[in-house]
Amino acid sequence: MRSNLLVFNPLLKQSRWIKCGYHLKDVSGYGLGCISSNQSLGHSDYRIVRFLCGPCDVGKSRIEVYELKSDSWRVVVDKSFEGFFNLPEYSVCLRGTPYWLGYLNGKPFATIQSFDFSKERFESLFLPPSCIESKKLENSLSLGVFREDRFSLLHKCRDTNKLHLWVMKKHWSRLMTVSPPEFYMCPKFSSHFVEKNGRLVLSVRGLGYTSIYIVGKNQEFQKVKCSSIDPSTGGSCYYYVPSLLPVPG
């Protein structure tokens, strides 16, 4: 929010404001993560990474890391990072590591990037087969988390109009393929998660509206009324896992 970030645990009702600096011309991406020593006891070294987005040369994107323990920002150098051309389209955190899906400078296709807080560098994650084989990927991917410990990636194939849900722990595996009904879908603003009973929940944003769809075991699509959702918020559903870990400070 302008010159501050908010770290918040809704379950414990704990929050902390962090000053991050702000310039009107800056477009920044953020990621929250940690270097864990013993998460069960709450002994995690929480950190935030900030990176400027926009056209730049390889290794020239400004990267900063904030340590919640010391309440301080510092600049880190990653000469291999190409920088995001625009703000990443999706961001999730898995086991203390933040991941983003977006377009890097000079790359015509979307990629998944993570930031390793222990090594203080960005790393790339390869895409599943159907995405690599697809002729056009723009606005057809959605990044999420499956069962709290694995990635999920939703890919809409433009050739067949089918939705492929991929899950990754060590390797990508296709969890399901569904054929959506004919509706206007803009995956750039959509999100997804899988319920405990195996149903797929999709958040879809069109021009001036937001829709929620639930896909059952027989691949039937059920539309959920969500007139109370303001389309200006981005139309995303976020899968929140209740946590008893306290907010540092």
C-alpha positions in Angstrom: 0.0 0.0 0.0 2.0 2.9 -1.4 5.2 2.9 0.8 4.3 0.0 3.1 3.8 -3.8 2.9 1.5 -5.7 5.2 2.3 -9.2 6.5 -0.8 -10.7 8.1 -1.9 -14.0 9.6 -5.7 -14.0 9.6 -6.0 -17.0 11.9 -3.9 -15.4 14.7 -5.0 -11.9 13.8 -1.3 -10.8 13.9 0.0 -8.2 11.5 3.1 -6.2 10.8 3.7 -3.2 8.6 7.0 -3.0 6.7 8.4 0.2 5.0 9.6 -0.6 1.5 10.0 2.7 -0.2 8.0 3.8 -3.2 8.5 5.6 -6.5 5.8 6.5 -8.9 7.8 5.2 -11.9 8.6 1.8 -10.2 6.7 -1.3 -10.9 7.7 -4.0 -8.3 7.0 -7.6 -7.7 7.2 -9.2 -4.3 7.5 -12.6 -2.7 7.3 -13.8 0.9 9.2 -16.9 2.0 11.5 -18.2 4.7 14.6 -20.2 5.5 13.2 -22.8 7.8 15.0 -24.2 10.8 12.0 -25.8 12.6 8.6 -24.7 11.2 6.7 -26.8 13.7 8.0 -24.6 16.5 7.7 -21.4 14.4 11.5 -21.0 14.1 11.5 -19.7 10.5 13.7 -16.9 9.2 11.0 -15.0 7.2 12.2 -12.9 4.3 10.7 -10.8 1.5 12.2 -10.4 -2.0 11.4 -7.4 -4.1 12.4 -6.9 -7.8 11.7 -4.2 -10.3 9.8 -5.1 -13.4 10.3 -3.7 -16.8 12.6 -3.8 -19.8 16.2 -4.3 -18.8 19.4 -6.2 -19.7 20.2 -9.6 -18.1 21.5 -9.1 -14.6 20.4 -5.5 -14.4 17.1 -5.9 -12.6 17.3 -4.5 -9.1 16.7 -7.2 -6.4 16.3 -6.5 -2.7 15.8 -8.9 0.2 14.1 -7.9 3.5 14.8 -9.8 6.7 12.0 -9.6 9.2 14.4 -10.4 12.1 16.7 -7.5 11.5 14.1 -5.2 10.0 16.4 -4.3 7.1 16.5 -4.2 3.3 19.7 -5.0 1.3 20.5 -5.3 -2.4 21.5 -8.7 -3.8 23.0 -9.5 -7.2 21.9 -12.3 -9.5 23.7 -11.8 -12.8 21.8 -14.7 -14.5 18.3 -13.2 -13.8 16.8 -11.7 -16.9 14.1 -9.8 -15.1 10.3 -9.8 -15.7 9.2 -7.7 -18.6 5.9 -6.9 -16.7 4.4 -7.8 -13.4 4.2 -11.6 -13.0 0.7 -12.9 -13.7 0.6 -15.4 -10.8 2.5 -15.8 -7.6 2.4 -18.6 -5.0 4.5 -19.7 -2.1 5.4 -23.4 -1.6 7.4 -24.7 1.4 8.9 -21.3 2.1 9.9 -20.6 -1.5 8.0 -18.0 -3.7 7.2 -18.8 -7.3 6.0 -16.6 -10.1 4.5 -17.2 -13.6 5.2 -14.5 -16.1 7.3 -13.3 -19.1 11.0 -12.6 -18.8 12.8 -9.9 -20.8 13.6 -11.2 -24.3 11.5 -14.4 -23.9 8.4 -14.9 -26.1 6.9 -17.6 -23.8 5.8 -17.7 -20.2 8.1 -19.3 -17.6 8.0 -20.2 -13.9 10.6 -18.5 -11.7 11.4 -19.2 -8.1 13.7 -17.4 -5.6 15.9 -19.4 -3.3 16.4 -17.4 -0.2 19.4 -19.5 1.0 21.3 -19.0 -2.3 19.7 -15.6 -3.0 19.1 -16.3 -6.7 16.3 -16.9 -9.1 15.8 -20.4 -10.6 13.7 -21.6 -13.6 11.1 -24.4 -13.5 10.4 -26.2 -16.7 6.8 -26.4 -18.0 4.8 -29.6 -18.5 4.7 -31.3 -22.0 1.4 -29.9 -23.2 2.6 -26.4 -22.6 5.9 -26.9 -24.4 4.1 -28.4 -27.4 1.5 -25.7 -27.5 2.0 -23.1 -30.3 0.8 -20.2 -28.3 0.8 -19.8 -24.5 -0.1 -16.2 -23.8 -2.9 -15.9 -21.2 -3.5 -19.7 -21.1 -1.8 -20.7 -17.9 -2.7 -20.4 -14.2 -0.4 -21.3 -11.3 -1.6 -22.8 -8.0 -0.9 -25.1 -5.1 -2.2 -28.7 -4.7 -2.6 -30.4 -1.4 -0.3 -27.8 0.3 2.9 -29.4 -0.9 2.8 -29.5 -4.7 2.5 -27.2 -7.6 -0.6 -27.2 -9.8 -0.6 -25.6 -13.3 -3.8 -25.1 -15.3 -3.2 -25.0 -19.1 -5.9 -24.1 -21.6 -5.0 -25.7 -24.9 -5.9 -23.3 -27.7 -6.0 -26.0 -30.3 -8.6 -28.3 -28.5 -10.0 -25.8 -26.0 -9.5 -28.4 -23.2 -8.2 -27.6 -19.7 -5.3 -29.7 -18.5 -4.5 -29.7 -14.8 -0.9 -30.6 -14.1 0.6 -31.3 -10.6 4.3 -31.4 -9.8 6.3 -32.6 -6.8 9.5 -33.9 -8.5 8.0 -34.3 -11.9 4.9 -33.1 -13.7 1.9 -35.5 -13.9 -1.4 -34.7 -15.5 -4.2 -34.9 -12.8 -7.2 -34.3 -15.1 -8.4 -33.0 -18.4 -11.8 -31.3 -18.8 -13.7 -29.8 -21.6 -15.2 -26.4 -20.5 -18.5 -25.1 -21.9 -18.4 -22.2 -24.3 -17.8 -19.2 -22.2 -15.6 -16.2 -22.5 -12.5 -17.1 -20.4 -9.5 -14.9 -19.8 -7.1 -17.1 -17.9 -4.8 -14.2 -17.3 -7.1 -13.2 -14.4 -8.3 -16.6 -13.4 -7.2 -18.9 -10.6 -7.9 -22.4 -9.4 -7.7 -25.0 -6.7 -8.8 -28.5 -6.1 -11.1 -29.3 -3.2 -10.5 -32.3 -0.8 -13.3 -34.2 -2.7 -11.4 -33.8 -5.9 -13.5 -31.1 -7.5 -11.8 -28.4 -9.5 -12.8 -24.8 -8.7 -12.1 -22.1 -11.3 -12.3 -18.4 -10.9 -12.9 -16.7 -14.3 -12.9 -13.0 -15.0 -14.3 -11.6 -18.2 -15.0 -8.0 -19.2 -16.8 -6.5 -16.2 -17.8 -9.8 -14.5 -16.3 -12.5 -12.4 -17.6 -16.1 -12.4 -16.9 -19.2 -10.3 -17.2 -22.7 -11.8 -17.0 -26.0 -10.0 -16.1 -29.1 -12.1 -17.5 -32.4 -10.7 -16.3 -36.0 -11.1 -18.3 -36.4 -14.3 -16.8 -33.2 -15.7 -20.1 -31.3 -15.3 -19.6 -27.5 -14.9 -21.6 -25.8 -12.1 -21.7 -22.1 -12.1 -21.7 -20.5 -8.7 -23.4 -17.1 -8.2 -20.9 -14.5 -7.0 -22.5 -11.2 -7.7 -20.9 -9.8 -4.5 -17.4 -10.1 -6.0 -16.1 -6.8 -7.4 -14.5 -7.4 -10.8 -12.0 -4.6 -10.1 -10.3 -6.8 -7.4 -9.0 -9.1 -10.2 -11.4 -11.9 -9.7 -9.0 -14.3 -8.1 -9.7 -17.0 -5.5 -6.8 -17.7 -3.1 -6.3 -21.0 -1.4 -5.5 -20.2 2.2 -4.2 -22.8 4.6 -4.7 -21.8 8.3 -1.4 -21.5 10.0 -0.4 -21.2 13.7 3.0 -19.7 12.9 3.3 -16.3 14.5 4.2 -13.2 12.5 7.7 -12.2 13.5 7.9 -9.0 15.4 
